[in-house]
Amino acid sequence: MSARYRAVSGQTSLAGSVRVDAADDSNHNNDLQLIRIDAYEAGDAGLRIASASANGTVGGTLALPRISVNTVTRVDGLYVEIPLPTFVSVGQVSLARGICSGSTLLRCDLGSCAAGESDDIDITLRLDSAGAFNSQVIVKALNDTNAVNDTGSLQIQASSVVTPPVTPPAPPSGGGSSSSSSGGGGGGGRLEWLLLALLGGLVSRRATRIPRAA
């Protein structure tokens, strides 16, 4: 057996019940089932992302492009889901109302919003390692009947730090080395002339002391 209800007005909640009974039913604890019925008017919420990509360097922070939610008509139970990669961690989230939670799937609950309202979500991430990720952001509501404007794509990329090459020191100039070598050679030549002069003097003195033959 099945029962169908048709809502005649929106923004209505009621509590119904279904009961079963029999003459020989010995257990009445399971005879009653309560049912809550919520009726909503058709609503529409749209999503917009300021930019399609965001890039940063490992070890730094990255501010994602602003995510904006707009209500065309009244919506209830409005929330936004933002998938995040494992190579980042959530640093800071700010929005005018609502609350956000989660790590690899960040969910921001905004509640009920009247037609023509808007809210902006600003997210800052910490880039823990290198990687690239395509995040499919989506907005949902209990009574959102238009899915055309509910999604947006955001490319998140973290690049490794590039270390510049080390430049080796320049070699000494050739002029200084040649001058030093030349100076050393001149000093060695003068020393040899002095030694030769001393030896010549000693030989000369010894020769004068040899006695003459009779």
Residue, then its C-alpha position, 0 to 999 in steps of 0.5 A: m500500500s502506498a499513499r501520495y500527498r500533494a502540497v497545496s502551499g509551500q513553506t509548510s510542515l506537518a506531522g502525520s501518522v499511519r496506524v495498523d490494527a487487528a482484532d487479534d493483535s497482541n503487540h501494539n508497540n509497532d502499530l503506529q508510525l509517525i511521518r513528518i511532511d515538509a512542503y516547499e515552494a520551488g526555489d533557485a540558488g546559483l553559484r559563481i566563482a571569481s576565477a577558474s584557477a588558483n596557483g601557489t608555491v609549496g610552503g606558502t598560503l593560497a587565497l582561492p577565488r571568491i565563491s559567491v552564492n545568489t538566491v534567485t527565489r527563496v531556498d531552504g537548507l542552502y549549502v555549498e560543497i567545495p572538494l579540496p585536495t589532500f596536498v592542502s590544509v584549510g587555513q581560514v574561511s570567512l563568510a557573512r553568515g553560516i558555518c563551514s567544516g571539513s578538510t577534503l570536503l569543505r561544506c558551508d551551511l547557509g540555512s534559509c535565504a530569501a529571494g535576491e540574497s547573496d553571500d561570499i565565501d573566502i577561503t585561504l589554504r596552506l600548501d603542504s606539498a606539490g600537486a594539481f586538483n580540479s575542484q567541482v564546487i556545487v550549491k544545493a538546497l532542499n527546494d532548488t529545482n534548477a540545477v543549471n546554475d549549481t556548479g562551478s569548476l576551480q583548478i588548484q595547483a601547488s608548485s615546488v620551490v625552485t632553487p637557483p643554481v650556485t655560481p662558482p667563484a671566478p678564477p684568479s687573474g692571469g696577470g697577478s700569477s705571472s707577476s708573482s712567478s716572474g718575481g720569484g724567478g728573479g730572486g732565485g737568479r740573484l741568489e745563485w750569483l751571490l753563491l758563485a761569487l763567494l765560491g770564487g773568493l774562497v778559491s782565490r784565497r786558497a790559491t794564494r796560500i800554496p807555497r812556491a817550489a824552490 
